[in-house]
């Protein structure tokens, strides 16, 4: 059975190094609540998550520090696996 690479030490070290930088969210530019840790961090929308510039589903490297960015959980989830420009929140959907 294959192990989940996000449970390994190299991934945890990359997350810790990115968190230690204390940067704002690379997606929206707002401050991240780095004080939210533990089980609550997995559910809180303003908590830190490690985002990847080139999504893993598009060939991005999970452990490459150059591909890692600090993001809010909400921003990371909203972005999904898109690689293009930030969506305009005021634009209407095409139906």
MOKA-V340915 format. One record per residue. N is the residue number from 1. OMEGA is omega in degrees with one decimal (999 if undefined). NEAR is the number of other ideal C-beta (glycine too) atoms within 10 Angstrom. Layout:
# MOKA-V340915
n=N omega=OMEGA near=NEAR
n=N omega=OMEGA near=NEAR
This chain:
# MOKA-V340915
n=1 omega=-178.5 near=2
n=2 omega=178.8 near=4
n=3 omega=176.6 near=7
n=4 omega=-177.8 near=7
n=5 omega=178.5 near=11
n=6 omega=176.3 near=12
n=7 omega=-176.2 near=8
n=8 omega=-179.6 near=13
n=9 omega=-179.2 near=7
n=10 omega=179.1 near=11
n=11 omega=177.9 near=16
n=12 omega=178.2 near=11
n=13 omega=177.7 near=12
n=14 omega=177.2 near=18
n=15 omega=-179.3 near=16
n=16 omega=179.5 near=10
n=17 omega=179.6 near=12
n=18 omega=178.5 near=19
n=19 omega=-177.6 near=16
n=20 omega=178.9 near=9
n=21 omega=177.7 near=10
n=22 omega=-176.9 near=11
n=23 omega=173.3 near=15
n=24 omega=179.1 near=13
n=25 omega=-177.6 near=21
n=26 omega=-176.8 near=17
n=27 omega=-176.5 near=17
n=28 omega=178.0 near=16
n=29 omega=-179.9 near=8
n=30 omega=178.4 near=11
n=31 omega=178.5 near=12
n=32 omega=177.4 near=22
n=33 omega=-179.9 near=15
n=34 omega=179.7 near=16
n=35 omega=178.5 near=9
n=36 omega=-179.0 near=16
n=37 omega=176.9 near=12
n=38 omega=-176.5 near=7
n=39 omega=-179.9 near=7
n=40 omega=-177.9 near=9
n=41 omega=179.6 near=16
n=42 omega=-178.0 near=10
n=43 omega=-175.0 near=9
n=44 omega=-174.3 near=15
n=45 omega=-179.2 near=12
n=46 omega=-178.8 near=17
n=47 omega=178.2 near=21
n=48 omega=166.0 near=24
n=49 omega=175.6 near=20
n=50 omega=178.5 near=19
n=51 omega=179.7 near=21
n=52 omega=180.0 near=20
n=53 omega=173.9 near=12
n=54 omega=-176.2 near=14
n=55 omega=-178.9 near=15
n=56 omega=-179.8 near=13
n=57 omega=179.0 near=10
n=58 omega=176.7 near=10
n=59 omega=178.3 near=7
n=60 omega=-178.7 near=15
n=61 omega=-178.3 near=12
n=62 omega=-171.5 near=15
n=63 omega=-179.1 near=12
n=64 omega=179.5 near=12
n=65 omega=178.9 near=10
n=66 omega=-179.6 near=8
n=67 omega=-174.8 near=17
n=68 omega=176.8 near=22
n=69 omega=175.3 near=18
n=70 omega=179.8 near=22
n=71 omega=169.5 near=25
n=72 omega=174.9 near=24
n=73 omega=-178.1 near=21
n=74 omega=-179.4 near=16
n=75 omega=179.4 near=22
n=76 omega=-179.9 near=20
n=77 omega=-178.5 near=12
n=78 omega=-178.9 near=16
n=79 omega=-178.7 near=18
n=80 omega=180.0 near=9
n=81 omega=178.1 near=11
n=82 omega=178.6 near=11
n=83 omega=-176.2 near=13
n=84 omega=-179.5 near=5
n=85 omega=178.9 near=6
n=86 omega=178.9 near=11
n=87 omega=177.4 near=10
n=88 omega=-176.7 near=7
n=89 omega=-178.9 near=7
n=90 omega=-178.6 near=5
n=91 omega=178.7 near=7
n=92 omega=175.6 near=6
n=93 omega=172.5 near=4
n=94 omega=-179.5 near=4
n=95 omega=999 near=3
